[in-house]
Amino acid sequence: MRSFPRRDTDPQNGYSMSTINLVMKVIKKALKEAVRLEILPRDPSAGIEMLSEDTEERGILTPDEVAELFQLDWTDERSKIASILGAVSGMRLSEIVGLRIECVNMDKNVILVNRSYSYYEKRKGEPINNFV
């Protein structure tokens, strides 16, 4: 049986412990249901324990760190602009990538977030929240 690589041992291809736990919960739920329906005589996952949760805390940049970040020379101006837009608006990267020129209303000084971009599905979709 193949195991999921963990992020702490394989940073490039690994999964976080919480993601692995989520997968394990789904599998354990399915196996318990198979036992309940008498498809399986016993639950083979009964002795498997969940992984301890990730302890790495995500940091939040201080205003000084943000200012320093945007003073650096960026090789890609679009990335810098997208990062500034995310920092000042709170938009997610998928919402920024989904923006089109029609989304900018210069008269009202607003940006309408009416689409997001799904990297997994490689298509435009609806945003999580739609503020008008």
C-alpha positions as CSV (number, residue, x, y, z in Angstrom):
1,M,0.0,0.0,0.0
2,R,1.3,3.4,-0.9
3,S,1.4,6.1,1.8
4,F,0.9,9.9,1.5
5,P,4.2,11.8,1.6
6,R,4.2,14.3,4.5
7,R,5.2,17.9,4.0
8,D,7.8,17.8,6.8
9,T,9.7,14.9,5.1
10,D,9.0,15.9,1.4
11,P,8.4,19.7,1.2
12,Q,8.0,19.7,-2.5
13,N,5.4,16.8,-2.9
14,G,4.2,16.3,0.6
15,Y,0.8,16.9,2.2
16,S,0.1,18.7,5.4
17,M,-0.8,16.5,8.4
18,S,-4.3,18.0,8.4
19,T,-4.8,17.1,4.8
20,I,-3.7,13.5,5.4
21,N,-6.1,13.4,8.5
22,L,-9.0,14.6,6.3
23,V,-8.3,11.8,3.8
24,M,-8.0,9.3,6.6
25,K,-11.4,10.5,8.1
26,V,-13.1,9.9,4.8
27,I,-11.6,6.4,4.4
28,K,-12.4,5.5,8.0
29,K,-16.0,6.7,7.6
30,A,-16.4,4.6,4.4
31,L,-15.0,1.5,6.2
32,K,-17.3,1.9,9.2
33,E,-20.3,2.2,6.8
34,A,-19.1,-1.0,5.1
35,V,-19.1,-2.8,8.4
36,R,-22.5,-1.4,9.3
37,L,-23.9,-2.7,5.9
38,E,-22.1,-6.1,6.6
39,I,-19.9,-5.7,3.5
40,L,-16.9,-6.1,5.7
41,P,-16.8,-8.3,8.9
42,R,-14.7,-5.7,10.8
43,D,-13.2,-2.3,10.4
44,P,-9.5,-2.6,9.3
45,S,-8.9,1.1,10.2
46,A,-10.0,0.7,13.8
47,G,-6.5,0.7,15.2
48,I,-5.2,3.6,13.0
49,E,-4.7,6.9,14.9
50,M,-4.8,10.3,13.3
51,L,-1.6,12.3,12.9
52,S,-0.9,15.2,15.2
53,E,-1.8,18.5,13.7
54,D,0.7,20.7,12.1
55,T,2.3,23.0,14.6
56,E,3.8,25.5,12.1
57,E,2.2,28.8,12.7
58,R,1.5,31.0,9.7
59,G,3.0,34.5,10.2
60,I,1.4,37.8,9.4
61,L,3.6,40.4,8.0
62,T,4.0,43.6,10.0
63,P,3.4,46.9,8.2
64,D,7.2,47.5,8.2
65,E,7.8,44.1,6.5
66,V,5.1,44.8,3.9
67,A,6.7,48.2,3.1
68,E,10.1,46.6,2.9
69,L,8.7,43.8,0.6
70,F,7.3,46.3,-1.9
71,Q,10.5,48.3,-1.9
72,L,12.5,45.4,-3.4
73,D,13.2,45.1,-7.1
74,W,10.7,42.6,-8.5
75,T,11.6,40.7,-11.7
76,D,7.9,40.5,-12.7
77,E,6.0,43.7,-12.4
78,R,2.6,41.9,-12.7
79,S,3.4,39.8,-9.7
80,K,4.3,42.9,-7.7
81,I,1.0,44.7,-8.7
82,A,-1.0,41.5,-7.9
83,S,0.7,41.3,-4.5
84,I,0.0,44.9,-3.7
85,L,-3.6,44.5,-4.8
86,G,-4.0,41.5,-2.5
87,A,-2.3,43.2,0.4
88,V,-4.5,46.3,0.3
89,S,-7.8,44.6,-0.7
90,G,-7.8,41.2,0.9
91,M,-8.5,39.5,-2.4
92,R,-7.4,36.0,-2.8
93,L,-4.9,35.1,-5.6
94,S,-7.6,33.2,-7.5
95,E,-9.8,36.3,-7.5
96,I,-7.0,38.6,-8.7
97,V,-6.2,36.2,-11.5
98,G,-9.9,36.1,-12.5
99,L,-10.0,39.9,-12.9
100,R,-10.6,41.5,-16.3
101,I,-10.5,45.1,-17.3
102,E,-14.3,45.2,-17.2
103,C,-14.1,44.6,-13.5
104,V,-12.5,48.0,-12.8
105,N,-15.0,50.9,-12.4
106,M,-12.9,54.0,-12.5
107,D,-15.9,56.3,-11.9
108,K,-16.7,54.7,-8.5
109,N,-13.1,53.6,-7.7
110,V,-14.2,50.0,-7.2
111,I,-13.1,46.6,-8.5
112,L,-16.0,44.2,-9.0
113,V,-14.9,40.7,-8.0
114,N,-17.4,38.6,-10.0
115,R,-15.1,35.7,-10.9
116,S,-12.3,33.6,-9.6
117,Y,-9.9,31.3,-11.3
118,S,-9.5,27.7,-10.3
119,Y,-6.0,26.4,-10.8
120,Y,-7.1,22.8,-10.2
121,E,-9.9,23.0,-12.8
122,K,-8.1,25.5,-15.1
123,R,-11.2,27.5,-15.5
124,K,-13.0,30.6,-14.3
125,G,-15.6,30.1,-11.6
126,E,-17.6,32.0,-9.1
127,P,-15.9,33.8,-6.2
128,I,-16.4,32.6,-2.6
129,N,-18.0,35.9,-1.7
130,N,-19.5,38.4,-4.1
131,F,-19.4,42.0,-2.9
132,V,-21.0,44.7,-5.0
